[in-house]
Amino acid sequence: MKAFVDRDLCMGCGVCETIAPSVFKLEDDGIAVVLVDVVPPEEEANVREAMDSCPEQAISIEE
């Protein structure tokens, strides 16, 4: 699985970083970035939760 953040949609609320801190991080500009090229299998459920919890729907995944 790969995760993506649409920087144009992200408002920097940080919910993704809270749910999956090993995958998402807020940069200095307050916008989230993905820290890994491929999501580790043990983090896939957290990434799905982060995607579902994102108020701006800025996170997408590719299986």
N, C-alpha and C positions, 0 to 999 in steps of 0.2 A: 504494500500500500504506500502511496505517496500522498502527502498533504500539501495544500497550497493556501496562501492567504492573498486575497485580493486587496492590495494596498489602497485602492481607491475607495473601497467599502469599509475597511477597518477604521473604527473610531477609537481604538486603544483602550477598551474597557478592561482588558486583562483576564477575562474569564478563561480563555484558552490556556494562558500561562499558569493559571491556578489549577486547572484540571490536568494538564499535561506539560509540566515544566521541563521535561527532558526533550520535548518536541517543539514547543512554542516559547518565544521570548519577545517581550516588548523592547524595541530598540530605543535609543535616546530620543528619537522623534515621536515616540509614543505609539508607533505602528508595529504590529506583530510580524514576526518572521518565523519561518520554519527552520529549525536547527539541524535537521537530518535529511539526507537524500531519500532514504527509505525508512518508513516507520517500523520500529522493532515490533515483532508480533505481540509482545506483552503490553505494548502501548496502544494497540489498535482500538480497543474498546474506549480508552480515554480520549483518543483523537475523535472517534465518532461522537462521544458525549460533548466534546468541545465544539465540534461542528454544529451539533443540534442546539447547543446552548448559546452560540454566538448571536447576539441581538441584531447584528447587521448582516448575518448570513455571508460573512466574508471568507469563511473556510470551506474548502472543497477537498474531496479526496478522489484518488484514482486507484482502483483495485489492481 
